Amino acid sequence: MKRNLSNYILNISATMVGVCMTMLSIIQLVPKGAISRWVDDVLSLDSLCFLLSTLLSYWALRHQEVSEKFENVADLIFMGSMILLVATGFGLVSLEFIGKGNAL
């Protein structure tokens, strides 16, 4: 049975690349610190992972003979990227609540 996740992954991953890039731009506006450097690095990696997921899902749509394999890889990368993005957000918020001061 064909799942055809590529259509969904393509749209959402492309949007998430934009979200990560926007977050990177916003973080550049705050004073520099050790945490902001860490967040920059993680969001940059996350953005590249979402881009890879976007490219793989596009490839799966274009090449039907190998689409299931590329679709599965794109799905795994997408889910890993989402987990990384949420973990980064929770990590940043928890540092603020712990009382580390200005986390960014």
N, CA, C and O of each residue as an XYZ file, in Angstrom:
416
protein
N       0.848     -1.185      0.000
C       0.000      0.000      0.000
C       0.891      1.245      0.000
O       1.809      1.362      0.811
N       0.618      2.138     -0.886
C       1.387      3.378     -1.050
C       0.917      4.404     -0.031
O      -0.273      4.711      0.051
N       1.865      4.934      0.752
C       1.507      5.910      1.784
C       1.431      7.319      1.224
O       0.609      8.123      1.662
N       2.286      7.618      0.257
C       2.338      8.935     -0.387
C       2.512     10.075      0.624
O       1.792     11.073      0.593
N       3.470      9.898      1.502
C       3.782     10.933      2.487
C       4.575     12.078      1.886
O       4.650     13.157      2.472
N       5.162     11.854      0.729
C       6.061     12.845      0.140
C       5.400     14.199     -0.058
O       6.043     15.231      0.133
N       4.133     14.214     -0.436
C       3.432     15.492     -0.607
C       3.400     16.285      0.688
O       3.621     17.496      0.688
N       3.129     15.608      1.779
C       3.049     16.273      3.078
C       4.431     16.688      3.577
O       4.621     17.804      4.061
N       5.389     15.774      3.451
C       6.744     16.061      3.916
C       7.332     17.241      3.159
O       7.977     18.105      3.752
N       7.111     17.278      1.846
C       7.651     18.359      1.024
C       7.138     19.718      1.498
O       7.923     20.646      1.695
N       5.845     19.833      1.678
C       5.259     21.111      2.098
C       5.702     21.532      3.497
O       6.109     22.675      3.710
N       5.622     20.618      4.429
C       5.916     20.977      5.814
C       7.410     21.194      6.022
O       7.800     22.115      6.741
N       8.253     20.366      5.408
C       9.700     20.539      5.564
C      10.159     21.869      4.993
O      10.991     22.550      5.592
N       9.624     22.241      3.846
C       9.996     23.528      3.250
C       9.587     24.679      4.171
O      10.320     25.658      4.311
N       8.434     24.559      4.787
C       7.988     25.577      5.731
C       8.897     25.617      6.957
O       9.226     26.695      7.453
N       9.301     24.448      7.441
C      10.145     24.393      8.633
C      11.547     24.937      8.364
O      12.188     25.454      9.279
N      12.031     24.831      7.133
C      13.307     25.475      6.790
C      13.165     26.983      7.011
O      14.042     27.619      7.595
N      12.055     27.543      6.541
C      11.797     28.967      6.738
C      11.665     29.340      8.202
O      12.143     30.393      8.623
N      11.022     28.484      8.978
C      10.871     28.741     10.413
C      12.237     28.764     11.092
O      12.517     29.654     11.895
N      13.078     27.800     10.778
C      14.423     27.761     11.379
C      15.245     28.980     10.975
O      15.951     29.555     11.804
N      15.159     29.372      9.722
C      15.913     30.539      9.267
C      15.408     31.816      9.938
O      16.201     32.698     10.270
N      14.098     31.918     10.137
C      13.527     33.072     10.835
C      13.999     33.105     12.279
O      14.357     34.163     12.796
N      14.001     31.950     12.930
C      14.466     31.889     14.314
C      15.942     32.275     14.404
O      16.348     32.970     15.336
N      16.747     31.825     13.436
C      18.159     32.211     13.415
C      18.310     33.717     13.284
O      19.165     34.318     13.935
N      17.493     34.320     12.455
C      17.557     35.776     12.270
C      17.166     36.515     13.537
O      17.795     37.510     13.899
N      16.138     36.039     14.207
C      15.679     36.683     15.440
C      16.732     36.562     16.537
O      16.955     37.513     17.286
N      17.377     35.409     16.638
C      18.392     35.206     17.671
C      19.588     36.117     17.446
O      20.288     36.458     18.399
N      19.831     36.515     16.214
C      20.942     37.437     15.929
C      20.706     38.822     16.522
O      21.647     39.603     16.662
N      19.462     39.134     16.872
C      19.129     40.451     17.418
C      19.406     40.583     18.911
O      19.476     41.695     19.435
N      19.564     39.457     19.595
C      19.779     39.509     21.042
C      21.272     39.507     21.346
O      22.073     39.104     20.503
N      21.658     39.954     22.543
C      23.083     39.956     22.906
C      23.686     38.549     22.819
O      23.023     37.549     23.095
N      24.930     38.509     22.437
C      25.611     37.225     22.257
C      25.983     36.602     23.591
O      26.336     37.293     24.546
N      25.895     35.299     23.632
C      26.281     34.541     24.809
C      26.536     33.106     24.402
O      26.393     32.753     23.231
N      26.913     32.276     25.363
C      27.223     30.883     25.066
C      25.991     30.130     24.568
O      26.088     29.278     23.685
N      24.842     30.451     25.139
C      23.621     29.758     24.743
C      23.206     30.160     23.334
O      22.776     29.309     22.555
N      23.327     31.436     22.993
C      22.915     31.864     21.651
C      23.780     31.197     20.589
O      23.293     30.886     19.502
N      25.043     30.978     20.887
C      25.928     30.273     19.945
C      25.460     28.829     19.765
O      25.425     28.310     18.649
N      25.101     28.193     20.877
C      24.614     26.821     20.847
C      23.307     26.723     20.062
O      23.129     25.816     19.249
N      22.404     27.655     20.307
C      21.127     27.658     19.605
C      21.345     27.918     18.114
O      20.691     27.293     17.279
N      22.249     28.828     17.772
C      22.574     29.073     16.361
C      23.030     27.793     15.670
O      22.568     27.467     14.577
N      23.933     27.081     16.316
C      24.477     25.863     15.716
C      23.403     24.794     15.534
O      23.323     24.157     14.484
N      22.583     24.603     16.559
C      21.545     23.573     16.483
C      20.496     23.944     15.433
O      20.071     23.087     14.658
N      20.079     25.199     15.401
C      19.089     25.607     14.404
C      19.642     25.543     12.985
O      18.905     25.237     12.048
N      20.908     25.825     12.820
C      21.523     25.693     11.496
C      21.526     24.240     11.046
O      21.191     23.940      9.900
N      21.901     23.341     11.942
C      21.875     21.916     11.632
C      20.451     21.456     11.340
O      20.213     20.700     10.398
N      19.524     21.912     12.145
C      18.121     21.550     11.976
C      17.586     22.034     10.624
O      16.847     21.317      9.950
N      17.957     23.231     10.244
C      17.537     23.776      8.960
C      18.074     22.934      7.807
O      17.364     22.677      6.835
N      19.323     22.507      7.918
C      19.897     21.644      6.875
C      19.198     20.287      6.818
O      18.998     19.736      5.735
N      18.831     19.752      7.972
C      18.106     18.476      7.998
C      16.726     18.609      7.359
O      16.303     17.736      6.601
N      16.030     19.690      7.662
C      14.732     19.925      7.014
C      14.898     20.098      5.509
O      14.071     19.615      4.734
N      15.957     20.782      5.090
C      16.214     20.942      3.664
C      16.481     19.596      3.006
O      15.987     19.338      1.908
N      17.250     18.740      3.656
C      17.512     17.407      3.130
C      16.218     16.602      3.020
O      16.003     15.896      2.034
N      15.377     16.707      4.010
C      14.084     16.032      3.976
C      13.226     16.543      2.820
O      12.549     15.763      2.149
N      13.258     17.853      2.593
C      12.522     18.452      1.481
C      13.028     17.913      0.151
O      12.236     17.537     -0.714
N      14.341     17.876     -0.011
C      14.919     17.399     -1.265
C      14.625     15.923     -1.508
O      14.331     15.527     -2.636
N      14.701     15.111     -0.463
C      14.406     13.689     -0.614
C      12.937     13.437     -0.950
O      12.629     12.562     -1.759
N      12.044     14.186     -0.343
C      10.624     14.005     -0.653
C      10.315     14.477     -2.071
O       9.476     13.889     -2.753
N      10.985     15.528     -2.511
C      10.821     15.974     -3.900
C      11.344     14.902     -4.856
O      10.720     14.609     -5.876
N      12.486     14.326     -4.516
C      13.057     13.263     -5.344
C      12.103     12.068     -5.406
O      11.948     11.452     -6.460
N      11.471     11.745     -4.289
C      10.518     10.632     -4.257
C       9.311     10.915     -5.143
O       8.778      9.998     -5.768
N       8.878     12.156     -5.204
C       7.754     12.505     -6.071
C       8.122     12.419     -7.541
O       7.292     12.057     -8.376
N       9.363     12.750     -7.855
C       9.806     12.764     -9.251
C      10.177     11.389     -9.792
O      10.073     11.146    -10.995
N      10.612     10.483     -8.906
C      11.092      9.167     -9.336
C      10.273      8.080     -8.656
O      10.615      7.614     -7.570
N       9.207      7.691     -9.299
C       8.256      6.740     -8.711
C       8.855      5.357     -8.457
O       8.416      4.649     -7.550
N       9.859      4.967     -9.255
C      10.415      3.622     -9.103
C      11.153      3.432     -7.779
O      11.246      2.307     -7.289
N      11.669      4.485     -7.203
C      12.376      4.400     -5.917
C      11.729      5.299     -4.865
O      12.352      5.638     -3.859
N      10.506      5.671     -5.101
C       9.871      6.670     -4.238
C       9.698      6.208     -2.798
O       9.845      7.006     -1.872
N       9.388      4.935     -2.597
C       9.143      4.468     -1.227
C      10.404      4.557     -0.369
O      10.339      4.925      0.803
N      11.540      4.221     -0.956
C      12.808      4.278     -0.208
C      13.143      5.723      0.176
O      13.476      5.996      1.330
N      13.058      6.631     -0.771
C      13.353      8.035     -0.479
C      12.322      8.638      0.466
O      12.653      9.466      1.314
N      11.082      8.219      0.315
C      10.018      8.711      1.191
C      10.268      8.296      2.636
O      10.074      9.094      3.553
N      10.695      7.062      2.843
C      10.977      6.578      4.202
C      12.144      7.331      4.828
O      12.091      7.695      6.003
N      13.200      7.566      4.045
C      14.357      8.300      4.567
C      13.962      9.744      4.882
O      14.340     10.285      5.921
N      13.198     10.362      3.976
C      12.736     11.736      4.209
C      11.877     11.810      5.462
O      11.967     12.775      6.220
N      11.051     10.805      5.683
C      10.189     10.765      6.865
C      11.022     10.665      8.141
O      10.746     11.365      9.116
N      12.033      9.806      8.143
C      12.896      9.665      9.329
C      13.656     10.951      9.618
O      13.738     11.381     10.768
N      14.208     11.562      8.588
C      14.950     12.813      8.782
C      14.012     13.915      9.264
O      14.377     14.708     10.132
N      12.811     13.966      8.705
C      11.830     14.969      9.120
C      11.478     14.815     10.595
O      11.464     15.796     11.339
N      11.195     13.584     11.018
C      10.829     13.365     12.423
C      11.990     13.686     13.357
O      11.788     14.267     14.423
N      13.200     13.311     12.964
C      14.366     13.647     13.778
C      14.567     15.151     13.885
O      14.928     15.663     14.944
N      14.332     15.854     12.787
C      14.469     17.311     12.782
C      13.422     17.971     13.664
O      13.716     18.939     14.366
N      12.210     17.455     13.630
C      11.163     18.013     14.487
C      11.491     17.797     15.964
O      11.301     18.693     16.787
N      11.984     16.607     16.290
C      12.366     16.318     17.674
C      13.495     17.246     18.114
O      13.475     17.763     19.231
N      14.477     17.456     17.243
C      15.585     18.352     17.559
C      15.103     19.784     17.768
O      15.573     20.468     18.677
N      14.177     20.238     16.940
C      13.650     21.591     17.069
C      12.892     21.771     18.380
O      13.066     22.777     19.068
N      12.066     20.816     18.720
C      11.303     20.898     19.976
C      12.238     20.800     21.182
O      12.061     21.523     22.162
N      13.226     19.916     21.116
C      14.179     19.785     22.219
C      14.973     21.074     22.415
O      15.248     21.470     23.548
N      15.337     21.720     21.329
C      16.045     22.995     21.429
C      15.172     24.051     22.094
O      15.636     24.803     22.951
N      13.919     24.101     21.697
C      12.991     25.058     22.298
C      12.790     24.803     23.783
O      12.811     25.737     24.585
N      12.595     23.533     24.156
C      12.426     23.206     25.569
C      13.705     23.485     26.357
O      13.651     23.961     27.491
N      14.844     23.187     25.755
C      16.109     23.455     26.432
C      16.311     24.926     26.694
O      16.766     25.317     27.769
N      15.975     25.740     25.721
C      16.124     27.183     25.862
C      15.175     27.738     26.922
O      15.571     28.566     27.742
N      13.940     27.288     26.902
C      12.952     27.747     27.883
C      13.314     27.258     29.282
O      13.182     28.002     30.254
N      13.769     26.016     29.389
C      14.109     25.500     30.716
C      15.305     26.242     31.310
O      15.364     26.432     32.525
N      16.255     26.664     30.483
C      17.366     27.460     31.004
C      16.882     28.792     31.550
O      17.427     29.285     32.538
N      15.889     29.373     30.940
C      15.309     30.616     31.453
C      14.627     30.390     32.790
O      14.766     31.205     33.702
N      13.875     29.273     32.920
C      13.148     29.004     34.154
C      14.056     28.563     35.288
O      13.754     28.828     36.452
N      15.150     27.903     34.980
C      16.076     27.475     36.011
C      16.710     28.667     36.697
O      17.085     28.608     37.868
N      16.823     29.750     35.946
C      17.371     30.946     36.557
C      18.794     31.229     36.112
O      19.560     31.864     36.838
N      19.143     30.774     34.954
C      20.480     31.050     34.447
C      20.596     32.485     33.960
O      21.627     32.881     33.416
N      19.570     33.240     34.149
C      19.606     34.635     33.731
C      19.212     34.771     32.271
O      18.282     34.118     31.798
N      19.920     35.612     31.581
C      19.646     35.849     30.172
C      20.250     34.702     29.371
O      21.440     34.727     29.058
N      19.434     33.686     29.032
C      19.927     32.482     28.364
C      20.449     32.770     26.977
O      21.382     32.111     26.518
N      19.876     33.723     26.314
C      20.339     34.017     24.969
C      21.527     34.928     25.047
O      22.083     35.307     24.016
